[in-house]
């Protein structure tokens, strides 16, 4: 069930990140989910390093770190995806 939960969290984080980033993103859903999962893992690591890994109640700081990392990764991933698609289009011509 751990992998299923990671996919669900990745989907949610990735979709929230896409909604927050201005403009249209061109990432496919599978890549958005993967980047959201990586953002969640990286956010957990940052929260652990900051000393807010586990708190009583809802771990707001941990969730904020996760979302910020997902936003950064989805933004960078979208730029890379768009550049790669643009370059592959030029190579065919």
Residue, then its C-alpha position, 0 to 999 in steps of 0.5 A: x500500500x506504500x507505493x499506492x499512497x506515494x502515487x496518490x500523494x504524487x498526483x495530488x502534489x503534482x496537480x496542485x503544483x500545476x495549478x499554482x504555476x502560471x501559464x500552461x504546462x505541457x507535462x504529461x500526467x505520468x511525469x507530473x505524478x513522478x515529479x510530485x512524488x519526488x517533490x514529496x520525498x524531497x520535502x520530507x527530507x528538508x522537513x527532517x533536516x529543519x527539525x519539523x518532520x513530525x509534529x502533533x496534529x497536522x504536519x503543516x510545515x512538512x506539507x508546505x516543504x513538499x508542495x514547494x518542492x513539487x512546484x519547483x520540480x514541476x516548473x523545471x520539468x515543464x521547461x525541460x520537457x518543452x525544450x526537449x520536445x522543441x529540439x526533437x521537432x527541429x531534428x525531424x525537419 
